[in-house]
Amino acid sequence: MSNNDIMKKLRVALKFTDDDIVEVLSLVDFKVTKTELSAIFRKEDHPNFKPCGDQLLRNFLNGLIIYKRGPRARH
């Protein structure tokens, strides 16, 4: 399963829009545009398809933790 497939499945499972994904990524200071996201969600044979890199997926998952649980408490 590719990173693109994982992102697609998470977007559907969480019922996220592109705006939601941009918001989650902004929580970890990772900037991405809606245009870049749409390229990730395209089919592989589409001319504007872009593979989802490990860095994008990692930052999305880290941002998702903050989005769902809140920021980490400082001790």
All heavy atoms as a GROMACS GRO file, in nm:
protein
  613
    1MET      N    1   0.085  -0.117   0.000
    1MET     CA    2   0.000   0.000   0.000
    1MET      C    3   0.090   0.124   0.000
    1MET      O    4   0.181   0.135   0.081
    1MET     CB    5  -0.090  -0.002   0.124
    1MET     CG    6  -0.185   0.113   0.130
    1MET     SD    7  -0.296   0.108   0.272
    1MET     CE    8  -0.416  -0.006   0.215
    2SER      N    9   0.062   0.216  -0.088
    2SER     CA   10   0.145   0.336  -0.100
    2SER      C   11   0.100   0.443   0.000
    2SER      O   12  -0.009   0.436   0.057
    2SER     CB   13   0.136   0.392  -0.242
    2SER     OG   14   0.010   0.451  -0.264
    3ASN      N   15   0.185   0.543   0.018
    3ASN     CA   16   0.150   0.656   0.104
    3ASN      C   17   0.024   0.726   0.051
    3ASN      O   18  -0.057   0.774   0.129
    3ASN     CB   19   0.264   0.756   0.112
    3ASN     CG   20   0.381   0.704   0.193
    3ASN    OD1   21   0.372   0.602   0.259
    3ASN    ND2   22   0.492   0.775   0.187
    4ASN      N   23   0.010   0.732  -0.082
    4ASN     CA   24  -0.109   0.794  -0.141
    4ASN      C   25  -0.235   0.717  -0.100
    4ASN      O   26  -0.336   0.778  -0.066
    4ASN     CB   27  -0.098   0.796  -0.294
    4ASN     CG   28   0.013   0.886  -0.343
    4ASN    OD1   29   0.130   0.856  -0.320
    4ASN    ND2   30  -0.022   0.993  -0.410
    5ASP      N   31  -0.227   0.584  -0.103
    5ASP     CA   32  -0.342   0.503  -0.062
    5ASP      C   33  -0.377   0.526   0.085
    5ASP      O   34  -0.494   0.535   0.121
    5ASP     CB   35  -0.312   0.354  -0.084
    5ASP     CG   36  -0.297   0.317  -0.231
    5ASP    OD1   37  -0.355   0.388  -0.316
    5ASP    OD2   38  -0.226   0.219  -0.259
    6ILE      N   39  -0.275   0.536   0.169
    6ILE     CA   40  -0.298   0.559   0.311
    6ILE      C   41  -0.366   0.694   0.332
    6ILE      O   42  -0.463   0.705   0.408
    6ILE     CB   43  -0.165   0.551   0.390
    6ILE    CG1   44  -0.110   0.407   0.385
    6ILE    CG2   45  -0.183   0.597   0.534
    6ILE    CD1   46   0.031   0.392   0.434
    7MET      N   47  -0.317   0.798   0.264
    7MET     CA   48  -0.377   0.931   0.277
    7MET      C   49  -0.522   0.930   0.229
    7MET      O   50  -0.610   0.989   0.292
    7MET     CB   51  -0.296   1.035   0.198
    7MET     CG   52  -0.166   1.074   0.264
    7MET     SD   53  -0.184   1.164   0.420
    7MET     CE   54  -0.255   1.317   0.365
    8LYS      N   55  -0.549   0.861   0.118
    8LYS     CA   56  -0.686   0.853   0.066
    8LYS      C   57  -0.778   0.785   0.167
    8LYS      O   58  -0.889   0.831   0.193
    8LYS     CB   59  -0.689   0.776  -0.066
    8LYS     CG   60  -0.634   0.852  -0.183
    8LYS     CD   61  -0.634   0.764  -0.307
    8LYS     CE   62  -0.557   0.829  -0.420
    8LYS     NZ   63  -0.546   0.741  -0.538
    9LYS      N   64  -0.732   0.674   0.223
    9LYS     CA   65  -0.814   0.600   0.318
    9LYS      C   66  -0.839   0.680   0.446
    9LYS      O   67  -0.948   0.679   0.501
    9LYS     CB   68  -0.750   0.464   0.349
    9LYS     CG   69  -0.759   0.368   0.231
    9LYS     CD   70  -0.704   0.233   0.263
    9LYS     CE   71  -0.709   0.140   0.146
    9LYS     NZ   72  -0.842   0.109   0.097
   10LEU      N   73  -0.738   0.751   0.494
   10LEU     CA   74  -0.755   0.834   0.613
   10LEU      C   75  -0.852   0.949   0.585
   10LEU      O   76  -0.935   0.982   0.670
   10LEU     CB   77  -0.620   0.889   0.660
   10LEU     CG   78  -0.528   0.790   0.730
   10LEU    CD1   79  -0.390   0.850   0.750
   10LEU    CD2   80  -0.588   0.747   0.863
   11ARG      N   81  -0.841   1.009   0.468
   11ARG     CA   82  -0.931   1.120   0.434
   11ARG      C   83  -1.076   1.073   0.434
   11ARG      O   84  -1.163   1.140   0.489
   11ARG     CB   85  -0.894   1.178   0.297
   11ARG     CG   86  -0.984   1.295   0.258
   11ARG     CD   87  -0.946   1.355   0.128
   11ARG     NE   88  -0.972   1.260   0.021
   11ARG     CZ   89  -0.976   1.291  -0.107
   11ARG    NH1   90  -0.952   1.414  -0.146
   11ARG    NH2   91  -1.000   1.200  -0.198
   12VAL      N   92  -1.102   0.956   0.378
   12VAL     CA   93  -1.239   0.902   0.372
   12VAL      C   94  -1.285   0.861   0.512
   12VAL      O   95  -1.395   0.895   0.555
   12VAL     CB   96  -1.247   0.784   0.274
   12VAL    CG1   97  -1.380   0.714   0.284
   12VAL    CG2   98  -1.223   0.832   0.131
   13ALA      N   99  -1.200   0.789   0.585
   13ALA     CA  100  -1.238   0.740   0.718
   13ALA      C  101  -1.267   0.854   0.815
   13ALA      O  102  -1.359   0.845   0.896
   13ALA     CB  103  -1.128   0.650   0.774
   14LEU      N  104  -1.191   0.962   0.805
   14LEU     CA  105  -1.208   1.075   0.896
   14LEU      C  106  -1.306   1.180   0.842
   14LEU      O  107  -1.334   1.278   0.910
   14LEU     CB  108  -1.073   1.140   0.924
   14LEU     CG  109  -0.970   1.052   0.994
   14LEU    CD1  110  -0.832   1.115   0.988
   14LEU    CD2  111  -1.013   1.026   1.137
   15LYS      N  112  -1.353   1.158   0.718
   15LYS     CA  113  -1.444   1.252   0.651
   15LYS      C  114  -1.382   1.391   0.645
   15LYS      O  115  -1.448   1.491   0.674
   15LYS     CB  116  -1.580   1.255   0.719
   15LYS     CG  117  -1.651   1.122   0.718
   15LYS     CD  118  -1.781   1.127   0.790
   15LYS     CE  119  -1.843   0.988   0.789
   15LYS     NZ  120  -1.953   0.974   0.882
   16PHE      N  121  -1.254   1.396   0.608
   16PHE     CA  122  -1.181   1.522   0.600
   16PHE      C  123  -1.193   1.584   0.462
   16PHE      O  124  -1.192   1.513   0.360
   16PHE     CB  125  -1.032   1.498   0.629
   16PHE     CG  126  -0.994   1.503   0.774
   16PHE    CD1  127  -1.088   1.507   0.874
   16PHE    CD2  128  -0.861   1.503   0.810
   16PHE    CE1  129  -1.052   1.511   1.007
   16PHE    CE2  130  -0.823   1.508   0.943
   16PHE     CZ  131  -0.919   1.511   1.042
   17THR      N  132  -1.200   1.715   0.459
   17THR     CA  133  -1.190   1.790   0.334
   17THR      C  134  -1.044   1.832   0.318
   17THR      O  135  -0.962   1.815   0.409
   17THR     CB  136  -1.278   1.916   0.339
   17THR    OG1  137  -1.229   2.002   0.443
   17THR    CG2  138  -1.424   1.881   0.364
   18ASP      N  139  -1.012   1.891   0.204
   18ASP     CA  140  -0.877   1.941   0.183
   18ASP      C  141  -0.843   2.047   0.287
   18ASP      O  142  -0.730   2.053   0.336
   18ASP     CB  143  -0.861   1.998   0.042
   18ASP     CG  144  -0.857   1.889  -0.064
   18ASP    OD1  145  -0.840   1.770  -0.029
   18ASP    OD2  146  -0.869   1.922  -0.183
   19ASP      N  147  -0.941   2.130   0.323
   19ASP     CA  148  -0.919   2.233   0.426
   19ASP      C  149  -0.883   2.170   0.560
   19ASP      O  150  -0.796   2.221   0.632
   19ASP     CB  151  -1.043   2.321   0.443
   19ASP     CG  152  -1.066   2.414   0.326
   19ASP    OD1  153  -0.966   2.458   0.264
   19ASP    OD2  154  -1.183   2.442   0.295
   20ASP      N  155  -0.948   2.059   0.594
   20ASP     CA  156  -0.918   1.990   0.720
   20ASP      C  157  -0.774   1.938   0.720
   20ASP      O  158  -0.703   1.949   0.820
   20ASP     CB  159  -1.014   1.873   0.742
   20ASP     CG  160  -1.158   1.917   0.760
   20ASP    OD1  161  -1.181   2.026   0.814
   20ASP    OD2  162  -1.247   1.840   0.720
   21ILE      N  163  -0.732   1.883   0.608
   21ILE     CA  164  -0.596   1.828   0.598
   21ILE      C  165  -0.493   1.940   0.608
   21ILE      O  166  -0.392   1.926   0.677
   21ILE     CB  167  -0.581   1.746   0.468
   21ILE    CG1  168  -0.671   1.622   0.474
   21ILE    CG2  169  -0.434   1.705   0.447
   21ILE    CD1  170  -0.681   1.545   0.346
   22VAL      N  171  -0.520   2.052   0.541
   22VAL     CA  172  -0.430   2.166   0.550
   22VAL      C  173  -0.421   2.215   0.695
   22VAL      O  174  -0.313   2.248   0.744
   22VAL     CB  175  -0.476   2.280   0.455
   22VAL    CG1  176  -0.401   2.409   0.482
   22VAL    CG2  177  -0.459   2.238   0.309
   23GLU      N  178  -0.534   2.217   0.765
   23GLU     CA  179  -0.537   2.260   0.906
   23GLU      C  180  -0.455   2.166   0.993
   23GLU      O  181  -0.377   2.210   1.078
   23GLU     CB  182  -0.682   2.264   0.956
   23GLU     CG  183  -0.694   2.304   1.101
   23GLU     CD  184  -0.836   2.295   1.155
   23GLU    OE1  185  -0.931   2.279   1.076
   23GLU    OE2  186  -0.851   2.301   1.278
   24VAL      N  187  -0.471   2.035   0.973
   24VAL     CA  188  -0.396   1.936   1.052
   24VAL      C  189  -0.247   1.953   1.028
   24VAL      O  190  -0.167   1.952   1.122
   24VAL     CB  191  -0.442   1.792   1.018
   24VAL    CG1  192  -0.345   1.689   1.072
   24VAL    CG2  193  -0.582   1.767   1.070
   25LEU      N  194  -0.207   1.973   0.903
   25LEU     CA  195  -0.065   1.990   0.872
   25LEU      C  196  -0.011   2.121   0.929
   25LEU      O  197   0.106   2.128   0.967
   25LEU     CB  198  -0.043   1.982   0.721
   25LEU     CG  199  -0.056   1.842   0.662
   25LEU    CD1  200  -0.064   1.847   0.511
   25LEU    CD2  201   0.060   1.754   0.706
   26SER      N  202  -0.096   2.222   0.938
   26SER     CA  203  -0.050   2.350   0.994
   26SER      C  204  -0.020   2.338   1.143
   26SER      O  205   0.058   2.416   1.198
   26SER     CB  206  -0.153   2.460   0.968
   26SER     OG  207  -0.266   2.442   1.049
   27LEU      N  208  -0.081   2.241   1.211
   27LEU     CA  209  -0.055   2.220   1.353
   27LEU      C  210   0.089   2.179   1.380
   27LEU      O  211   0.139   2.196   1.491
   27LEU     CB  212  -0.151   2.115   1.410
   27LEU     CG  213  -0.298   2.152   1.413
   27LEU    CD1  214  -0.382   2.032   1.456
   27LEU    CD2  215  -0.323   2.271   1.504
   28VAL      N  216   0.155   2.122   1.280
   28VAL     CA  217   0.296   2.083   1.294
   28VAL      C  218   0.385   2.170   1.205
   28VAL      O  219   0.495   2.131   1.168
   28VAL     CB  220   0.316   1.932   1.263
   28VAL    CG1  221   0.258   1.847   1.373
   28VAL    CG2  222   0.261   1.894   1.128
   29ASP      N  223   0.333   2.287   1.169
   29ASP     CA  224   0.407   2.385   1.086
   29ASP      C  225   0.455   2.326   0.954
   29ASP      O  226   0.566   2.353   0.911
   29ASP     CB  227   0.526   2.443   1.165
   29ASP     CG  228   0.481   2.524   1.284
   29ASP    OD1  229   0.376   2.590   1.276
   29ASP    OD2  230   0.549   2.518   1.389
   30PHE      N  231   0.370   2.247   0.891
   30PHE     CA  232   0.400   2.191   0.760
   30PHE      C  233   0.305   2.255   0.660
   30PHE      O  234   0.184   2.238   0.670
   30PHE     CB  235   0.384   2.038   0.761
   30PHE     CG  236   0.439   1.971   0.638
   30PHE    CD1  237   0.574   1.942   0.628
   30PHE    CD2  238   0.356   1.937   0.533
   30PHE    CE1  239   0.625   1.879   0.515
   30PHE    CE2  240   0.406   1.874   0.420
   30PHE     CZ  241   0.541   1.846   0.411
   31LYS      N  242   0.360   2.332   0.568
   31LYS     CA  243   0.278   2.405   0.473
   31LYS      C  244   0.255   2.322   0.347
   31LYS      O  245   0.348   2.267   0.289
   31LYS     CB  246   0.347   2.536   0.433
   31LYS     CG  247   0.387   2.623   0.550
   31LYS     CD  248   0.268   2.686   0.617
   31LYS     CE  249   0.308   2.782   0.725
   31LYS     NZ  250   0.281   2.738   0.859
   32VAL      N  251   0.129   2.312   0.307
   32VAL     CA  252   0.092   2.243   0.184
   32VAL      C  253  -0.031   2.314   0.128
   32VAL      O  254  -0.116   2.363   0.202
   32VAL     CB  255   0.066   2.092   0.209
   32VAL    CG1  256  -0.056   2.069   0.293
   32VAL    CG2  257   0.057   2.016   0.079
   33THR      N  258  -0.038   2.323  -0.004
   33THR     CA  259  -0.152   2.389  -0.067
   33THR      C  260  -0.256   2.285  -0.108
   33THR      O  261  -0.227   2.166  -0.117
   33THR     CB  262  -0.108   2.467  -0.193
   33THR    OG1  263  -0.060   2.374  -0.290
   33THR    CG2  264   0.000   2.569  -0.160
   34LYS      N  265  -0.377   2.334  -0.132
   34LYS     CA  266  -0.483   2.245  -0.178
   34LYS      C  267  -0.448   2.184  -0.314
   34LYS      O  268  -0.483   2.070  -0.342
   34LYS     CB  269  -0.615   2.320  -0.189
   34LYS     CG  270  -0.678   2.353  -0.057
   34LYS     CD  271  -0.816   2.409  -0.082
   34LYS     CE  272  -0.867   2.487   0.033
   34LYS     NZ  273  -0.999   2.541   0.009
   35THR      N  274  -0.377   2.258  -0.396
   35THR     CA  275  -0.335   2.208  -0.528
   35THR      C  276  -0.240   2.090  -0.512
   35THR      O  277  -0.252   1.990  -0.582
   35THR     CB  278  -0.266   2.320  -0.608
   35THR    OG1  279  -0.352   2.433  -0.613
   35THR    CG2  280  -0.232   2.275  -0.748
   36GLU      N  281  -0.145   2.102  -0.418
   36GLU     CA  282  -0.053   1.991  -0.393
   36GLU      C  283  -0.127   1.870  -0.340
   36GLU      O  284  -0.096   1.755  -0.377
   36GLU     CB  285   0.055   2.034  -0.293
   36GLU     CG  286   0.151   2.137  -0.348
   36GLU     CD  287   0.243   2.195  -0.242
   36GLU    OE1  288   0.193   2.227  -0.132
   36GLU    OE2  289   0.362   2.208  -0.271
   37LEU      N  290  -0.227   1.893  -0.255
   37LEU     CA  291  -0.307   1.782  -0.203
   37LEU      C  292  -0.386   1.713  -0.313
   37LEU      O  293  -0.394   1.591  -0.316
   37LEU     CB  294  -0.403   1.831  -0.095
   37LEU     CG  295  -0.345   1.855   0.043
   37LEU    CD1  296  -0.453   1.906   0.137
   37LEU    CD2  297  -0.282   1.730   0.098
   38SER      N  298  -0.445   1.791  -0.402
   38SER     CA  299  -0.525   1.730  -0.509
   38SER      C  300  -0.439   1.642  -0.598
   38SER      O  301  -0.486   1.539  -0.648
   38SER     CB  302  -0.598   1.836  -0.590
   38SER     OG  303  -0.508   1.911  -0.667
   39ALA      N  304  -0.311   1.677  -0.615
   39ALA     CA  305  -0.221   1.594  -0.695
   39ALA      C  306  -0.195   1.460  -0.627
   39ALA      O  307  -0.180   1.357  -0.693
   39ALA     CB  308  -0.090   1.668  -0.719
   40ILE      N  309  -0.194   1.460  -0.495
   40ILE     CA  310  -0.172   1.337  -0.419
   40ILE      C  311  -0.293   1.244  -0.428
   40ILE      O  312  -0.278   1.122  -0.432
   40ILE     CB  313  -0.141   1.372  -0.272
   40ILE    CG1  314  -0.002   1.434  -0.264
   40ILE    CG2  315  -0.150   1.251  -0.181
   40ILE    CD1  316   0.028   1.499  -0.131
   41PHE      N  317  -0.412   1.302  -0.435
   41PHE     CA  318  -0.534   1.222  -0.436
   41PHE      C  319  -0.579   1.180  -0.575
   41PHE      O  320  -0.680   1.113  -0.589
   41PHE     CB  321  -0.646   1.296  -0.363
   41PHE     CG  322  -0.620   1.314  -0.216
   41PHE    CD1  323  -0.618   1.440  -0.160
   41PHE    CD2  324  -0.594   1.206  -0.135
   41PHE    CE1  325  -0.592   1.457  -0.025
   41PHE    CE2  326  -0.568   1.222   0.000
   41PHE     CZ  327  -0.566   1.348   0.055
   42ARG      N  328  -0.503   1.215  -0.676
   42ARG     CA  329  -0.538   1.174  -0.814
   42ARG      C  330  -0.497   1.029  -0.839
   42ARG      O  331  -0.416   0.973  -0.765
   42ARG     CB  332  -0.468   1.264  -0.915
   42ARG     CG  333  -0.515   1.407  -0.910
   42ARG     CD  334  -0.454   1.487  -1.023
   42ARG     NE  335  -0.489   1.627  -1.013
   42ARG     CZ  336  -0.604   1.680  -1.055
   42ARG    NH1  337  -0.696   1.604  -1.107
   42ARG    NH2  338  -0.626   1.809  -1.043
   43LYS      N  339  -0.552   0.972  -0.946
   43LYS     CA  340  -0.512   0.837  -0.986
   43LYS      C  341  -0.370   0.840  -1.042
   43LYS      O  342  -0.326   0.941  -1.097
   43LYS     CB  343  -0.607   0.781  -1.091
   43LYS     CG  344  -0.745   0.754  -1.036
   43LYS     CD  345  -0.831   0.685  -1.138
   43LYS     CE  346  -0.968   0.657  -1.077
   43LYS     NZ  347  -1.045   0.567  -1.157
   44GLU      N  348  -0.300   0.729  -1.029
   44GLU     CA  349  -0.160   0.724  -1.071
   44GLU      C  350  -0.140   0.752  -1.219
   44GLU      O  351  -0.035   0.802  -1.258
   44GLU     CB  352  -0.100   0.587  -1.037
   44GLU     CG  353  -0.072   0.570  -0.890
   44GLU     CD  354   0.000   0.441  -0.860
   44GLU    OE1  355   0.087   0.399  -0.940
   44GLU    OE2  356  -0.030   0.381  -0.756
   45ASP      N  357  -0.239   0.721  -1.302
   45ASP     CA  358  -0.222   0.743  -1.446
   45ASP      C  359  -0.258   0.885  -1.489
   45ASP      O  360  -0.245   0.920  -1.605
   45ASP     CB  361  -0.303   0.640  -1.526
   45ASP     CG  362  -0.452   0.645  -1.496
   45ASP    OD1  363  -0.493   0.716  -1.402
   45ASP    OD2  364  -0.527   0.575  -1.566
   46HIS      N  365  -0.301   0.968  -1.396
   46HIS     CA  366  -0.334   1.108  -1.427
   46HIS      C  367  -0.205   1.187  -1.447
   46HIS      O  368  -0.108   1.166  -1.374
   46HIS     CB  369  -0.417   1.169  -1.313
   46HIS     CG  370  -0.480   1.299  -1.349
   46HIS    ND1  371  -0.411   1.417  -1.347
   46HIS    CD2  372  -0.606   1.328  -1.388
   46HIS    CE1  373  -0.491   1.515  -1.383
   46HIS    NE2  374  -0.611   1.464  -1.408
   47PRO      N  375  -0.202   1.278  -1.545
   47PRO     CA  376  -0.078   1.352  -1.570
   47PRO      C  377  -0.032   1.440  -1.454
   47PRO      O  378   0.087   1.468  -1.441
   47PRO     CB  379  -0.110   1.439  -1.692
   47PRO     CG  380  -0.254   1.422  -1.720
   47PRO     CD  381  -0.306   1.307  -1.641
   48ASN      N  382  -0.124   1.484  -1.367
   48ASN     CA  383  -0.087   1.569  -1.255
   48ASN      C  384  -0.070   1.493  -1.124
   48ASN      O  385  -0.061   1.554  -1.018
   48ASN     CB  386  -0.191   1.680  -1.235
   48ASN     CG  387  -0.192   1.777  -1.351
   48ASN    OD1  388  -0.092   1.794  -1.420
   48ASN    ND2  389  -0.305   1.839  -1.375
   49PHE      N  390  -0.064   1.361  -1.132
   49PHE     CA  391  -0.045   1.278  -1.012
   49PHE      C  392   0.092   1.307  -0.951
   49PHE      O  393   0.191   1.328  -1.020
   49PHE     CB  394  -0.052   1.129  -1.049
   49PHE     CG  395  -0.010   1.037  -0.938
   49PHE    CD1  396  -0.097   1.007  -0.836
   49PHE    CD2  397   0.117   0.982  -0.936
   49PHE    CE1  398  -0.059   0.921  -0.732
   49PHE    CE2  399   0.156   0.897  -0.835
   49PHE     CZ  400   0.068   0.867  -0.732
   50LYS      N  401   0.096   1.310  -0.818
   50LYS     CA  402   0.222   1.329  -0.746
   50LYS      C  403   0.227   1.227  -0.633
   50LYS      O  404   0.132   1.215  -0.556
   50LYS     CB  405   0.227   1.470  -0.688
   50LYS     CG  406   0.353   1.501  -0.610
   50LYS     CD  407   0.348   1.641  -0.553
   50LYS     CE  408   0.466   1.664  -0.462
   50LYS     NZ  409   0.452   1.785  -0.383
   51PRO      N  410   0.336   1.152  -0.621
   51PRO     CA  411   0.347   1.058  -0.510
   51PRO      C  412   0.354   1.131  -0.376
   51PRO      O  413   0.415   1.237  -0.365
   51PRO     CB  414   0.475   0.980  -0.537
   51PRO     CG  415   0.538   1.039  -0.657
   51PRO     CD  416   0.450   1.147  -0.710
   52CYS      N  417   0.291   1.074  -0.276
   52CYS     CA  418   0.292   1.131  -0.141
   52CYS      C  419   0.421   1.086  -0.073
   52CYS      O  420   0.446   0.967  -0.058
   52CYS     CB  421   0.171   1.082  -0.063
   52CYS     SG  422   0.167   1.138   0.108
   53GLY      N  423   0.502   1.182  -0.034
   53GLY     CA  424   0.629   1.150   0.030
   53GLY      C  425   0.613   1.108   0.175
   53GLY      O  426   0.509   1.133   0.238
   54ASP      N  427   0.716   1.046   0.226
   54ASP     CA  428   0.715   1.002   0.367
   54ASP      C  429   0.700   1.121   0.461
   54ASP      O  430   0.634   1.112   0.563
   54ASP     CB  431   0.844   0.927   0.400
   54ASP     CG  432   0.854   0.793   0.330
   54ASP    OD1  433   0.749   0.740   0.286
   54ASP    OD2  434   0.967   0.741   0.318
   55GLN      N  435   0.765   1.233   0.426
   55GLN     CA  436   0.761   1.351   0.512
   55GLN      C  437   0.618   1.405   0.526
   55GLN      O  438   0.575   1.439   0.637
   55GLN     CB  439   0.853   1.459   0.456
   55GLN     CG  440   0.864   1.580   0.545
   55GLN     CD  441   0.957   1.686   0.489
   55GLN    OE1  442   0.991   1.684   0.371
   55GLN    NE2  443   0.997   1.779   0.572
   56LEU      N  444   0.544   1.410   0.417
   56LEU     CA  445   0.405   1.458   0.422
   56LEU      C  446   0.319   1.366   0.508
   56LEU      O  447   0.246   1.413   0.595
   56LEU     CB  448   0.347   1.470   0.281
   56LEU     CG  449   0.199   1.509   0.273
   56LEU    CD1  450   0.178   1.649   0.328
   56LEU    CD2  451   0.148   1.500   0.132
   57LEU      N  452   0.329   1.236   0.485
   57LEU     CA  453   0.250   1.141   0.562
   57LEU      C  454   0.286   1.146   0.710
   57LEU      O  455   0.198   1.150   0.796
   57LEU     CB  456   0.268   0.999   0.508
   57LEU     CG  457   0.189   0.889   0.579
   57LEU    CD1  458   0.039   0.917   0.576
   57LEU    CD2  459   0.218   0.753   0.516
   58ARG      N  460   0.415   1.151   0.741
   58ARG     CA  461   0.461   1.157   0.881
   58ARG      C  462   0.407   1.283   0.950
   58ARG      O  463   0.355   1.276   1.061
   58ARG     CB  464   0.613   1.155   0.886
   58ARG     CG  465   0.670   1.162   1.027
   58ARG     CD  466   0.822   1.156   1.031
   58ARG     NE  467   0.883   1.271   0.966
   58ARG     CZ  468   0.951   1.266   0.851
   58ARG    NH1  469   0.968   1.151   0.789
   58ARG    NH2  470   1.003   1.374   0.799
   59ASN      N  471   0.416   1.397   0.881
   59ASN     CA  472   0.367   1.521   0.941
   59ASN      C  473   0.216   1.521   0.955
   59ASN      O  474   0.163   1.574   1.053
   59ASN     CB  475   0.414   1.642   0.859
   59ASN     CG  476   0.557   1.679   0.891
   59ASN    OD1  477   0.587   1.719   1.002
   59ASN    ND2  478   0.645   1.664   0.795
   60PHE      N  479   0.145   1.460   0.861
   60PHE     CA  480   0.001   1.450   0.873
   60PHE      C  481  -0.038   1.366   0.995
   60PHE      O  482  -0.125   1.404   1.072
   60PHE     CB  483  -0.063   1.392   0.746
   60PHE     CG  484  -0.212   1.375   0.759
   60PHE    CD1  485  -0.295   1.485   0.757
   60PHE    CD2  486  -0.268   1.250   0.775
   60PHE    CE1  487  -0.432   1.471   0.772
   60PHE    CE2  488  -0.405   1.234   0.790
   60PHE     CZ  489  -0.487   1.345   0.788
   61LEU      N  490   0.029   1.254   1.014
   61LEU     CA  491  -0.002   1.167   1.128
   61LEU      C  492   0.031   1.236   1.260
   61LEU      O  493  -0.046   1.228   1.356
   61LEU     CB  494   0.073   1.034   1.116
   61LEU     CG  495   0.028   0.945   1.000
   61LEU    CD1  496   0.120   0.825   0.987
   61LEU    CD2  497  -0.116   0.903   1.015
   62ASN      N  498   0.143   1.308   1.265
   62ASN     CA  499   0.178   1.382   1.387
   62ASN      C  500   0.077   1.495   1.413
   62ASN      O  501   0.038   1.518   1.527
   62ASN     CB  502   0.320   1.439   1.377
   62ASN     CG  503   0.426   1.332   1.392
   62ASN    OD1  504   0.403   1.229   1.453
   62ASN    ND2  505   0.542   1.357   1.333
   63GLY      N  506   0.035   1.563   1.307
   63GLY     CA  507  -0.066   1.668   1.322
   63GLY      C  508  -0.200   1.611   1.363
   63GLY      O  509  -0.274   1.673   1.439
   64LEU      N  510  -0.232   1.492   1.315
   64LEU     CA  511  -0.358   1.428   1.349
   64LEU      C  512  -0.365   1.396   1.498
   64LEU      O  513  -0.470   1.410   1.560
   64LEU     CB  514  -0.375   1.300   1.266
   64LEU     CG  515  -0.509   1.231   1.271
   64LEU    CD1  516  -0.620   1.325   1.222
   64LEU    CD2  517  -0.506   1.105   1.186
   65ILE      N  518  -0.252   1.358   1.556
   65ILE     CA  519  -0.247   1.332   1.700
   65ILE      C  520  -0.282   1.460   1.777
   65ILE      O  521  -0.363   1.458   1.869
   65ILE     CB  522  -0.108   1.279   1.741
   65ILE    CG1  523  -0.085   1.139   1.684
   65ILE    CG2  524  -0.092   1.279   1.894
   65ILE    CD1  525   0.057   1.090   1.693
   66ILE      N  526  -0.223   1.571   1.736
   66ILE     CA  527  -0.250   1.699   1.802
   66ILE      C  528  -0.396   1.739   1.779
   66ILE      O  529  -0.464   1.787   1.870
   66ILE     CB  530  -0.154   1.808   1.751
   66ILE    CG1  531  -0.010   1.774   1.791
   66ILE    CG2  532  -0.194   1.946   1.805
   66ILE    CD1  533   0.095   1.859   1.724
   67TYR      N  534  -0.445   1.718   1.658
   67TYR     CA  535  -0.582   1.755   1.621
   67TYR      C  536  -0.684   1.679   1.706
   67TYR      O  537  -0.783   1.736   1.752
   67TYR     CB  538  -0.603   1.726   1.473
   67TYR     CG  539  -0.737   1.764   1.417
   67TYR    CD1  540  -0.766   1.895   1.382
   67TYR    CD2  541  -0.835   1.668   1.396
   67TYR    CE1  542  -0.889   1.930   1.328
   67TYR    CE2  543  -0.959   1.701   1.343
   67TYR     CZ  544  -0.985   1.833   1.309
   67TYR     OH  545  -1.107   1.867   1.256
   68LYS      N  546  -0.658   1.551   1.729
   68LYS     CA  547  -0.753   1.466   1.803
   68LYS      C  548  -0.735   1.474   1.955
   68LYS      O  549  -0.832   1.476   2.029
   68LYS     CB  550  -0.739   1.320   1.759
   68LYS     CG  551  -0.788   1.294   1.618
   68LYS     CD  552  -0.936   1.310   1.611
   68LYS     CE  553  -0.990   1.268   1.475
   68LYS     NZ  554  -1.134   1.283   1.468
   69ARG      N  555  -0.611   1.478   2.004
   69ARG     CA  556  -0.584   1.473   2.148
   69ARG      C  557  -0.555   1.610   2.208
   69ARG      O  558  -0.560   1.626   2.329
   69ARG     CB  559  -0.462   1.386   2.176
   69ARG     CG  560  -0.480   1.242   2.149
   69ARG     CD  561  -0.357   1.170   2.199
   69ARG     NE  562  -0.350   1.037   2.144
   69ARG     CZ  563  -0.241   0.962   2.144
   69ARG    NH1  564  -0.131   1.008   2.196
   69ARG    NH2  565  -0.243   0.842   2.092
   70GLY      N  566  -0.514   1.704   2.127
   70GLY     CA  567  -0.469   1.833   2.177
   70GLY      C  568  -0.319   1.834   2.190
   70GLY      O  569  -0.253   1.730   2.179
   71PRO      N  570  -0.261   1.952   2.214
   71PRO     CA  571  -0.115   1.960   2.225
   71PRO      C  572  -0.064   1.885   2.347
   71PRO      O  573  -0.136   1.867   2.446
   71PRO     CB  574  -0.087   2.110   2.236
   71PRO     CG  575  -0.217   2.172   2.271
   71PRO     CD  576  -0.326   2.079   2.228
   72ARG      N  577   0.060   1.843   2.339
   72ARG     CA  578   0.122   1.767   2.447
   72ARG      C  579   0.138   1.856   2.570
   72ARG      O  580   0.183   1.970   2.562
   72ARG     CB  581   0.259   1.718   2.400
   72ARG     CG  582   0.327   1.627   2.494
   72ARG     CD  583   0.454   1.577   2.435
   72ARG     NE  584   0.469   1.439   2.476
   72ARG     CZ  585   0.559   1.358   2.429
   72ARG    NH1  586   0.640   1.398   2.333
   72ARG    NH2  587   0.567   1.235   2.472
   73ALA      N  588   0.104   1.803   2.685
   73ALA     CA  589   0.115   1.879   2.810
   73ALA      C  590   0.261   1.893   2.849
   73ALA      O  591   0.340   1.800   2.839
   73ALA     CB  592   0.039   1.807   2.921
   74ARG      N  593   0.298   2.012   2.897
   74ARG     CA  594   0.434   2.038   2.946
   74ARG      C  595   0.441   2.007   3.094
   74ARG      O  596   0.353   2.046   3.170
   74ARG     CB  597   0.472   2.185   2.922
   74ARG     CG  598   0.469   2.227   2.778
   74ARG     CD  599   0.596   2.186   2.712
   74ARG     NE  600   0.592   2.231   2.571
   74ARG     CZ  601   0.665   2.179   2.479
   74ARG    NH1  602   0.747   2.081   2.507
   74ARG    NH2  603   0.658   2.223   2.355
   75HIS      N  604   0.545   1.938   3.136
   75HIS     CA  605   0.560   1.904   3.278
   75HIS      C  606   0.666   1.987   3.341
   75HIS      O  607   0.767   2.012   3.306
   75HIS     CB  608   0.592   1.756   3.297
   75HIS     CG  609   0.478   1.668   3.255
   75HIS    ND1  610   0.362   1.659   3.327
   75HIS    CD2  611   0.461   1.588   3.149
   75HIS    CE1  612   0.279   1.574   3.267
   75HIS    NE2  613   0.339   1.529   3.157
   0.00000   0.00000   0.00000
